[in-house]
Amino acid sequence: MPAAGGGLNSNFMGMPVEEVVPDAAMVKGVSRSSLLTGRRRIRLQPQTGTAAGENSIIQFVLADSSSLLDLNSAVLSCTATVTAGTGDTTFDDGMSWCRRATVALNGTNIDDTDLASRYANAMVYAGADRAWYNSAGSFANYWAQNPQMAVSGTTYPPTTFAVGDLSGAMVAASVRAKAGQQFAYPLGLVSRFFATKSYLPLQQCGELVIQLLCDSRQNTLFQRSGNVDGTYALTNIF
C-alpha cells in the first residue's frame, strides 16, 4: 500500500492542474465575448395562457436548442390589477402574488422555492441598496419604502407621505393597483437558479420548465381592516 500522500492518493501529487496540461492543449485568451456569435431576445408565452389569478399556475416551457440562455436576464412581464374590494387595497411589496417557484430541466427538478415572495423580499430588504429599491426595484413593485411612490392625487402639488408611513403610502398604491400596473419581475428574485451570471447550455440541459404558483388574495394584498376583501388578476403575461 502506498503511504498517505502518495501518487495514488493525491492527484498530480499536489501540482495545480494548469501545470500538468501540455501547452499545445491549452486554450488561452477565451472570454464570453469571444465565444458568443450573436445575442437575441426571446419572448415566451406561457403554456397556461397570458392571464392568471389567485391559486392558478403560470407555466413556461423552453425547448432545448443550440443557444446559451442568459439566466440573469430572465424577466416575467405582466399587468397586475386589483379587481375588487372596497377602500384602499394594493399589492404587497415585490412579487407578492408568487407563492412557489419551481424550475425543472429535462424532467428533473432543479430548484423549488416555497413562499417565494417572502424569500424575495428577505433578499431585497437585506441585500439591495436604497438606490436600486427606489429606481429599478420600482419596476418589480417595490414601493412601500420608496418616497417617490408615496404620492397621491392628481393636482399640483400632490400629497406626499413620509417614508415608512404605509397607511398613507397605501392611498397612492391603491390608486395605481386598481388602475392596473405593468411590472417586470426578474426571475432571480424568486429562484436562485436565475440569480447567476453563468450561461445555461440548453442543448446539453434539455427542456426548461418554469412553474409559478399564484398565492391567495389574503397573502398577496394589503388592505385596511373592515374593507371587503379585494382580489387580483394578472394579464399580458410573458
N, C-alpha and C positions, 0 to 999 in steps of 0.2 A: 504494500500500500504506500503510495507516495505521502510524504509528510504534508501536514496542513500548510497551505500557501503554495503548494507545488503547481506545476503547469496544468494538471488536470482539474484543479480546483479554482484557479484564478485565470479567467480568460485573458489571453495575451500577456499573462504574467504582470498585470497591473499597468500595462502600457496603454495610453489613450488610443481610442480606435483610429483617429486620423493618422497616427504614426505607423500603423501597420497596413494601411491601404496604399497600394502602389500609386505613384504619381500618375501613371498612364490611365488609371481607373478613376481618378478623382475629377469631379466636375466643379469648377470654381467660378465664382462671379455670377451665380444664378440668383435671381430675385423674383418676387411675384410678378413684377412688371415685365420681366423678360420671358416668363412662362405664358403670360396671357396674350392672346392674339386679338381679342375683342371683348367688349363689355356691352351687355344689353339688359334692359329692364323687362321683366315679365309681369303680367297682371293675371292673377288666378281668380276664377270664380268658384266659390265653394260648391262642392257636390250637393250640399244640403240647401242651396238657394241663397239668394242675396238678402234675405230677411230672417230675423230671429227674434225671440223673446225669452222671457224667463223659463228656465228649466229645459231649454232646447239645446241642440248641439250644432256647432259650426264645424264643418269638416272640409279640409283642403287635401287634395291628392296631387303630388307632383311625380310624374313618371320618371324613371331613370333615363339619363341622357349622357352625352359625352362632355357636358359642361361642368364647370365648378360653380357651386352655389355659395354666394357671399351671405353667410348666415346673419351677420351683424346688421345687414341692411334690410332684413325681412320686416315688413310693417303691415299690420292689419288696418285697413281704412274702412270707415263706416260712418253713417249718420246715426247719432244716438238721440232719442227723443223721449221725454216723459209724456205719456199719453193720457194719463188720468190722474185723479186725486184733486183735493181742494187745498188751497193755501200754497205756501212755499214748499216745493218739492223738487229735489235735484239729485244728481248722481254724486256718490261719494268720490273722494279723490281718486284719480287714476283710472285703471281698468276695472272698476268696481263690479262690473257685471260678470267677470270671468271667475267662475268657481274652481275650475280644474283645467289644466293644460296637459295634453298627452301628445308625445311625439313618437312615431314608430318608423323604423327603416326596414323595408323588406319583410314586414310582418312581426318584427321584434321591437318591443317597447324599449326606447332609448331614454326617455325622460317622462316622468309623471309627477306633476306638481299639483297637490291639492291646496285649497284655499289660496289660489294663485294670486288673487288681487291683494290679499293681505301680505303675501310674500313680496309682491312688487312694491307695495308701499313701505314695507320694512326696509327694503334695499334702498329706495329713493330717500326716505327720511334719514337713514343712517349714512348714506354714502354720496348722495348728489349734492352739489353746491347750490347756493341760492341763485346764481346766475342761470344755471340750467333749469331749475324749477320755474323761475319766472319767465323764461323765454321758450326754449324747445319743449320743456315739460308741459307747457300750457296746451300744446297740440295733442298731448296724451291725457288731457283733462285734469291736470294738476292745477287747482285753482284756490283751494281753501286758505293757503298761506301766501297767496300772491296779491299784493296790494293793487296791482293794475287790473286784476279781475274782480276786485271787490268794489265795483262801481255800479250804481243803479240809476235809472232814469234816463230820459231822452232829452231833457232840457239842459242848458248850459248855465252854470257849471253843474255837473252831475253830483249825486250824493256819493261820497267816498267813505267807506267803513274802515276801521282800524284793522291792522293785521292781527289775526287771532280771534277777531270778532265773528265767529261763524254764524251767529244769529243774524247779524247784519249782512255779511257777505252772501248768505244763502238767498237773500232777496234778489240780488243780481243773478246769482247762479240759477235760480228757479226760472227766471225770465228766459235765460238762454236755453235751458234744458227743455222747456216746453215749446220753444220755437224750433228746436232741432239743431244740433251742432255736428259739424264734420270733424272727426278726430282721426289721428294717425298714431296707432299704438305700436311701438317697437316690440316685437315678439320676445326679445331678450328680457323684457320686464317680467314675463310670467314663466319663462323657461330658460334654464341655464344652457340648454342646447344651442340657443341662438345668441347667447351672450359671449361670443368668441370672435376673434379676428381671423380665424382659420377658414379656409375654403373647404367645402364638402364635395368630394368627387362622386357625383350621382351615379356614374357608370359602375363604380365599384360597390356603392352602398345600396343601390336598388331604389325601389319606390318609397317616397317620403309621404307619410300621412300625418296631418296635424289635426287634432280634435280639441275644440274649446267648448266646455260645458258652461252654459249661461246660468247664473245664480238666480235665486229667488228675489222678488222685489224687496223683501224685508232686509236682505243683506246688501242690496245694491243701492238703495235710495236713502237720502236724507230727507226728513220732513218733520214738521212741528207736531208735537203731541196734540191729539184731538182732531187732526185732519183725517179726511177719508183717504185710505191707502192709495198711493199712486202706483202706476205700473210703467213699464218702459218697452221700447221697441228699437231694434237695430235694423237699419235698412242700408241699401247700397254697399253691401259688404264685399270687399275684395282684398 
